[in-house]
Amino acid sequence: MAIPSPSGPECGTTRQISRVNDGPLNTIRIYVDADACPVKDEIYRVAIRHGVPVSVVAGNFIRVPQDPLIERVAAGAGMDAADDWIAERAGPDDIVVTSDIPLASRGVKAGAEVIAPNGKAFTEESIGMTLAVRNLMTDLRSAGEVTGGPRSFAPRDRSAFLSALDQAIRRIQRRRTAQPAPSQS
Protein backbone atom coordinates (compact mmCIF):
# COMPACT_ATOMS: atom_id res chain seq x y z
CA MET A 1 0.00 0.00 0.00
CA ALA A 2 1.24 3.49 -0.70
CA ILE A 3 1.10 6.10 2.05
CA PRO A 4 2.39 9.65 2.31
CA SER A 5 6.02 9.83 3.32
CA PRO A 6 6.66 11.81 6.49
CA SER A 7 9.67 13.46 4.89
CA GLY A 8 7.92 14.30 1.62
CA PRO A 9 6.84 17.84 0.76
CA GLU A 10 3.27 18.30 1.95
CA CYS A 11 2.36 14.63 1.36
CA GLY A 12 3.71 14.82 -2.19
CA THR A 13 5.76 11.63 -2.04
CA THR A 14 4.78 8.14 -1.04
CA ARG A 15 6.53 5.07 0.21
CA GLN A 16 5.44 1.45 0.34
CA ILE A 17 4.77 -0.22 3.68
CA SER A 18 3.23 -3.48 4.65
CA ARG A 19 1.99 -5.01 7.88
CA VAL A 20 3.57 -8.43 7.93
CA ASN A 21 4.52 -10.43 10.97
CA ASP A 22 8.19 -10.76 10.18
CA GLY A 23 11.09 -8.51 9.30
CA PRO A 24 11.76 -4.93 10.32
CA LEU A 25 8.13 -3.81 9.93
CA ASN A 26 7.04 -6.12 12.74
CA THR A 27 6.97 -3.26 15.20
CA ILE A 28 4.62 -1.48 17.54
CA ARG A 29 2.80 1.33 15.75
CA ILE A 30 0.62 4.10 17.15
CA TYR A 31 -2.38 5.07 15.01
CA VAL A 32 -3.83 8.49 15.84
CA ASP A 33 -7.37 9.48 14.88
CA ALA A 34 -6.09 13.01 14.53
CA ASP A 35 -8.90 15.31 13.41
CA ALA A 36 -9.90 16.33 16.95
CA CYS A 37 -7.12 14.78 19.03
CA PRO A 38 -5.93 17.12 21.81
CA VAL A 39 -2.86 15.02 22.72
CA LYS A 40 -0.94 14.80 19.43
CA ASP A 41 2.14 16.60 20.82
CA GLU A 42 2.24 14.21 23.78
CA ILE A 43 1.99 11.22 21.42
CA TYR A 44 4.93 12.52 19.37
CA ARG A 45 7.11 12.97 22.46
CA VAL A 46 6.38 9.52 23.90
CA ALA A 47 6.73 7.81 20.51
CA ILE A 48 10.09 9.44 19.80
CA ARG A 49 11.33 8.55 23.31
CA HIS A 50 10.42 4.88 22.73
CA GLY A 51 11.36 4.80 19.03
CA VAL A 52 7.81 3.84 18.03
CA PRO A 53 6.42 4.91 14.64
CA VAL A 54 3.23 6.96 14.52
CA SER A 55 0.61 7.19 11.77
CA VAL A 56 -1.30 10.48 12.15
CA VAL A 57 -4.52 9.87 10.22
CA ALA A 58 -6.95 12.62 9.30
CA GLY A 59 -9.56 13.23 6.65
CA ASN A 60 -7.45 15.97 5.08
CA PHE A 61 -4.07 17.61 5.47
CA ILE A 62 -2.77 17.95 9.01
CA ARG A 63 0.61 19.33 10.06
CA VAL A 64 2.99 16.91 11.78
CA PRO A 65 6.58 17.28 12.97
CA GLN A 66 9.34 16.44 10.49
CA ASP A 67 10.56 13.20 12.01
CA PRO A 68 11.13 9.85 10.30
CA LEU A 69 8.99 8.11 12.94
CA ILE A 70 5.95 10.29 12.25
CA GLU A 71 3.92 9.89 9.08
CA ARG A 72 0.96 11.95 7.97
CA VAL A 73 -1.92 10.13 6.27
CA ALA A 74 -4.69 12.04 4.49
CA ALA A 75 -7.30 9.27 4.37
CA GLY A 76 -9.79 11.17 2.24
CA ALA A 77 -12.96 13.15 2.71
CA GLY A 78 -15.35 10.24 3.20
CA MET A 79 -17.41 10.25 6.39
CA ASP A 80 -15.38 7.53 8.13
CA ALA A 81 -12.32 7.46 5.85
CA ALA A 82 -9.79 8.02 8.65
CA ASP A 83 -11.52 5.49 10.91
CA ASP A 84 -11.62 2.90 8.12
CA TRP A 85 -7.93 3.47 7.29
CA ILE A 86 -6.94 2.88 10.91
CA ALA A 87 -9.28 -0.09 11.46
CA GLU A 88 -7.95 -1.86 8.35
CA ARG A 89 -4.37 -1.70 9.65
CA ALA A 90 -4.45 -1.86 13.45
CA GLY A 91 -3.56 -5.19 15.04
CA PRO A 92 -2.37 -6.84 18.25
CA ASP A 93 0.98 -5.01 18.49
CA ASP A 94 -0.53 -1.60 17.82
CA ILE A 95 -2.00 1.27 19.80
CA VAL A 96 -5.00 3.26 18.57
CA VAL A 97 -5.63 6.71 20.05
CA THR A 98 -9.21 7.84 19.50
CA SER A 99 -12.25 9.28 21.22
CA ASP A 100 -14.47 7.76 18.50
CA ILE A 101 -16.24 4.86 20.21
CA PRO A 102 -17.12 2.86 17.06
CA LEU A 103 -13.46 3.08 15.96
CA ALA A 104 -12.39 2.07 19.47
CA SER A 105 -14.64 -0.98 19.20
CA ARG A 106 -13.10 -1.94 15.86
CA GLY A 107 -9.60 -1.51 17.30
CA VAL A 108 -10.37 -3.64 20.35
CA LYS A 109 -11.82 -6.38 18.10
CA ALA A 110 -8.56 -6.29 16.07
CA GLY A 111 -6.58 -6.87 19.27
CA ALA A 112 -5.03 -3.39 19.46
CA GLU A 113 -4.56 -1.43 22.66
CA VAL A 114 -7.07 1.45 22.39
CA ILE A 115 -6.75 4.62 24.46
CA ALA A 116 -8.94 7.74 24.58
CA PRO A 117 -7.21 11.15 24.77
CA ASN A 118 -8.26 11.39 28.43
CA GLY A 119 -6.29 8.21 29.22
CA LYS A 120 -9.27 5.86 29.42
CA ALA A 121 -8.42 2.45 28.01
CA PHE A 122 -11.05 0.71 25.90
CA THR A 123 -10.94 -3.04 26.54
CA GLU A 124 -12.91 -6.12 25.52
CA GLU A 125 -14.61 -5.92 28.92
CA SER A 126 -15.61 -2.25 28.67
CA ILE A 127 -16.26 -1.57 24.99
CA GLY A 128 -19.72 -3.20 24.86
CA MET A 129 -21.14 -1.01 27.62
CA THR A 130 -19.37 2.08 26.28
CA LEU A 131 -20.87 1.48 22.82
CA ALA A 132 -24.34 0.88 24.32
CA VAL A 133 -24.21 4.14 26.32
CA ARG A 134 -23.03 6.03 23.23
CA ASN A 135 -25.93 4.62 21.19
CA LEU A 136 -28.42 5.44 23.96
CA MET A 137 -27.18 9.03 24.18
CA THR A 138 -27.38 9.35 20.37
CA ASP A 139 -30.99 8.12 20.46
CA LEU A 140 -31.87 10.52 23.28
CA ARG A 141 -30.34 13.47 21.42
CA SER A 142 -32.17 12.56 18.21
CA ALA A 143 -35.44 12.48 20.21
CA GLY A 144 -34.78 16.06 21.34
CA GLU A 145 -33.44 15.32 24.81
CA VAL A 146 -30.73 17.70 26.03
CA THR A 147 -28.00 15.40 27.34
CA GLY A 148 -25.06 17.74 27.74
CA GLY A 149 -21.71 16.70 26.42
CA PRO A 150 -18.45 15.33 27.65
CA ARG A 151 -16.66 17.30 30.33
CA SER A 152 -13.97 19.64 29.08
CA PHE A 153 -10.43 18.37 28.62
CA ALA A 154 -8.35 19.08 31.73
CA PRO A 155 -4.63 18.91 32.59
CA ARG A 156 -5.26 15.73 34.62
CA ASP A 157 -6.62 14.12 31.42
CA ARG A 158 -3.36 14.91 29.64
CA SER A 159 -1.40 13.39 32.50
CA ALA A 160 -3.60 10.27 32.59
CA PHE A 161 -3.17 9.89 28.83
CA LEU A 162 0.63 10.14 29.02
CA SER A 163 0.68 7.45 31.70
CA ALA A 164 -1.73 5.17 29.78
CA LEU A 165 0.25 5.50 26.53
CA ASP A 166 3.57 4.78 28.22
CA GLN A 167 2.05 1.75 30.00
CA ALA A 168 0.54 0.42 26.76
CA ILE A 169 3.89 0.64 24.94
CA ARG A 170 5.67 -1.13 27.80
CA ARG A 171 2.95 -3.82 28.01
CA ILE A 172 3.29 -4.59 24.28
CA GLN A 173 7.09 -4.59 24.52
CA ARG A 174 6.97 -7.06 27.43
CA ARG A 175 4.49 -9.28 25.61
CA ARG A 176 6.67 -9.28 22.48
CA THR A 177 9.87 -10.16 24.38
CA ALA A 178 8.05 -12.97 26.21
CA GLN A 179 6.98 -14.59 22.91
CA PRO A 180 9.35 -17.24 21.59
CA ALA A 181 11.10 -16.31 18.35
CA PRO A 182 9.72 -18.07 15.25
CA SER A 183 11.82 -21.05 14.23
CA GLN A 184 13.89 -20.77 11.06
CA SER A 185 13.22 -24.08 9.29
C-alpha positions as CSV (number, residue, x, y, z in Angstrom):
1,M,0.0,0.0,0.0
2,A,1.2,3.5,-0.7
3,I,1.1,6.1,2.1
4,P,2.4,9.6,2.3
5,S,6.0,9.8,3.3
6,P,6.7,11.8,6.5
7,S,9.7,13.5,4.9
8,G,7.9,14.3,1.6
9,P,6.8,17.8,0.8
10,E,3.3,18.3,1.9
11,C,2.4,14.6,1.4
12,G,3.7,14.8,-2.2
13,T,5.8,11.6,-2.0
14,T,4.8,8.1,-1.0
15,R,6.5,5.1,0.2
16,Q,5.4,1.5,0.3
17,I,4.8,-0.2,3.7
18,S,3.2,-3.5,4.6
19,R,2.0,-5.0,7.9
20,V,3.6,-8.4,7.9
21,N,4.5,-10.4,11.0
22,D,8.2,-10.8,10.2
23,G,11.1,-8.5,9.3
24,P,11.8,-4.9,10.3
25,L,8.1,-3.8,9.9
26,N,7.0,-6.1,12.7
27,T,7.0,-3.3,15.2
28,I,4.6,-1.5,17.5
29,R,2.8,1.3,15.7
30,I,0.6,4.1,17.2
31,Y,-2.4,5.1,15.0
32,V,-3.8,8.5,15.8
33,D,-7.4,9.5,14.9
34,A,-6.1,13.0,14.5
35,D,-8.9,15.3,13.4
36,A,-9.9,16.3,16.9
37,C,-7.1,14.8,19.0
38,P,-5.9,17.1,21.8
39,V,-2.9,15.0,22.7
40,K,-0.9,14.8,19.4
41,D,2.1,16.6,20.8
42,E,2.2,14.2,23.8
43,I,2.0,11.2,21.4
44,Y,4.9,12.5,19.4
45,R,7.1,13.0,22.5
46,V,6.4,9.5,23.9
47,A,6.7,7.8,20.5
48,I,10.1,9.4,19.8
49,R,11.3,8.5,23.3
50,H,10.4,4.9,22.7
51,G,11.4,4.8,19.0
52,V,7.8,3.8,18.0
53,P,6.4,4.9,14.6
54,V,3.2,7.0,14.5
55,S,0.6,7.2,11.8
56,V,-1.3,10.5,12.2
57,V,-4.5,9.9,10.2
58,A,-7.0,12.6,9.3
59,G,-9.6,13.2,6.7
60,N,-7.5,16.0,5.1
61,F,-4.1,17.6,5.5
62,I,-2.8,18.0,9.0
63,R,0.6,19.3,10.1
64,V,3.0,16.9,11.8
65,P,6.6,17.3,13.0
66,Q,9.3,16.4,10.5
67,D,10.6,13.2,12.0
68,P,11.1,9.8,10.3
69,L,9.0,8.1,12.9
70,I,5.9,10.3,12.2
71,E,3.9,9.9,9.1
72,R,1.0,11.9,8.0
73,V,-1.9,10.1,6.3
74,A,-4.7,12.0,4.5
75,A,-7.3,9.3,4.4
76,G,-9.8,11.2,2.2
77,A,-13.0,13.1,2.7
78,G,-15.4,10.2,3.2
79,M,-17.4,10.3,6.4
80,D,-15.4,7.5,8.1
81,A,-12.3,7.5,5.8
82,A,-9.8,8.0,8.7
83,D,-11.5,5.5,10.9
84,D,-11.6,2.9,8.1
85,W,-7.9,3.5,7.3
86,I,-6.9,2.9,10.9
87,A,-9.3,-0.1,11.5
88,E,-8.0,-1.9,8.3
89,R,-4.4,-1.7,9.6
90,A,-4.5,-1.9,13.5
91,G,-3.6,-5.2,15.0
92,P,-2.4,-6.8,18.2
93,D,1.0,-5.0,18.5
94,D,-0.5,-1.6,17.8
95,I,-2.0,1.3,19.8
96,V,-5.0,3.3,18.6
97,V,-5.6,6.7,20.0
98,T,-9.2,7.8,19.5
99,S,-12.2,9.3,21.2
100,D,-14.5,7.8,18.5
101,I,-16.2,4.9,20.2
102,P,-17.1,2.9,17.1
103,L,-13.5,3.1,16.0
104,A,-12.4,2.1,19.5
105,S,-14.6,-1.0,19.2
106,R,-13.1,-1.9,15.9
107,G,-9.6,-1.5,17.3
108,V,-10.4,-3.6,20.4
109,K,-11.8,-6.4,18.1
110,A,-8.6,-6.3,16.1
111,G,-6.6,-6.9,19.3
112,A,-5.0,-3.4,19.5
113,E,-4.6,-1.4,22.7
114,V,-7.1,1.5,22.4
115,I,-6.8,4.6,24.5
116,A,-8.9,7.7,24.6
117,P,-7.2,11.2,24.8
118,N,-8.3,11.4,28.4
119,G,-6.3,8.2,29.2
120,K,-9.3,5.9,29.4
121,A,-8.4,2.4,28.0
122,F,-11.0,0.7,25.9
123,T,-10.9,-3.0,26.5
124,E,-12.9,-6.1,25.5
125,E,-14.6,-5.9,28.9
126,S,-15.6,-2.3,28.7
127,I,-16.3,-1.6,25.0
128,G,-19.7,-3.2,24.9
129,M,-21.1,-1.0,27.6
130,T,-19.4,2.1,26.3
131,L,-20.9,1.5,22.8
132,A,-24.3,0.9,24.3
133,V,-24.2,4.1,26.3
134,R,-23.0,6.0,23.2
135,N,-25.9,4.6,21.2
136,L,-28.4,5.4,24.0
137,M,-27.2,9.0,24.2
138,T,-27.4,9.4,20.4
139,D,-31.0,8.1,20.5
140,L,-31.9,10.5,23.3
141,R,-30.3,13.5,21.4
142,S,-32.2,12.6,18.2
143,A,-35.4,12.5,20.2
144,G,-34.8,16.1,21.3
145,E,-33.4,15.3,24.8
146,V,-30.7,17.7,26.0
147,T,-28.0,15.4,27.3
148,G,-25.1,17.7,27.7
149,G,-21.7,16.7,26.4
150,P,-18.4,15.3,27.7
151,R,-16.7,17.3,30.3
152,S,-14.0,19.6,29.1
153,F,-10.4,18.4,28.6
154,A,-8.3,19.1,31.7
155,P,-4.6,18.9,32.6
156,R,-5.3,15.7,34.6
157,D,-6.6,14.1,31.4
158,R,-3.4,14.9,29.6
159,S,-1.4,13.4,32.5
160,A,-3.6,10.3,32.6
161,F,-3.2,9.9,28.8
162,L,0.6,10.1,29.0
163,S,0.7,7.5,31.7
164,A,-1.7,5.2,29.8
165,L,0.2,5.5,26.5
166,D,3.6,4.8,28.2
167,Q,2.0,1.7,30.0
168,A,0.5,0.4,26.8
169,I,3.9,0.6,24.9
170,R,5.7,-1.1,27.8
171,R,3.0,-3.8,28.0
172,I,3.3,-4.6,24.3
173,Q,7.1,-4.6,24.5
174,R,7.0,-7.1,27.4
175,R,4.5,-9.3,25.6
176,R,6.7,-9.3,22.5
177,T,9.9,-10.2,24.4
178,A,8.1,-13.0,26.2
179,Q,7.0,-14.6,22.9
180,P,9.3,-17.2,21.6
181,A,11.1,-16.3,18.4
182,P,9.7,-18.1,15.2
183,S,11.8,-21.0,14.2
184,Q,13.9,-20.8,11.1
185,S,13.2,-24.1,9.3
